[in-house]
Amino acid sequence: MGYIIIDLEFNNLKNIDKYYNDFFECNKELEDINLDNEIIEIGAVKVDKYMKTVDSMKVYIKPFVFPVINPLVTEITKINMDLLNKEGVAFSSALDKLRDMFEEGDVLCSWAKDDIAELIRNAKYFNYNNLEWIESYLDIQ
C-alpha cells in the first residue's frame, strides 16, 4: 500500500475580461460552458507506508476547452501557452499516466478537496470513465 499525493494546476476564465476586453464577444460558446477549471498540469509523488518516495510524475496538459491561459494563472504558476503547446499531452494521456502509478490499496491524497473534485469534474467533462483506480481518498490538510 502506498500514498499518491497529487497537486493539480488549473486554467480558468475567472475575470478573463480584465485582460481581454472582448473575450466573451469573440468566444460566445464559452459563456455558459459546463467547466469552471481545466486541468493544465498534474504533479504526483508516490510514497510507501514508510513515507519513502517510490515514484513521481509531472505532466502538462494541452488545453482543449479554454483557448488562452488566463494571465493570472500564468502569474501564479509560471505555466504559459508556449509551454503547454510544446510539452502538453491530451487529458486522457495525462490521467492514464497518473493511473499507472496506482496499485491495489493505494490511497489518493491531496491538499484540500479541490484537486480531487476537479480531477473528477474534468474526467467527466472529457468522458474519461475509468476512475476505478481511485479506491480511497485522503485530504491531507
Secondary structure, 3 states (H helix, E strand, C coil): CEEEEEEEEEEECCCHHHCCCCHHHHCHHHCCCCCCEEEEEEEEEEEECCCCEEEEEEEEECCCCCCCCCHHHHHHHCCCHHHHHHHCECHHHHHHHHHCCCCCCCEEEECCCHHHHHHHHHHHHCCCCCCCCCCCEEECC
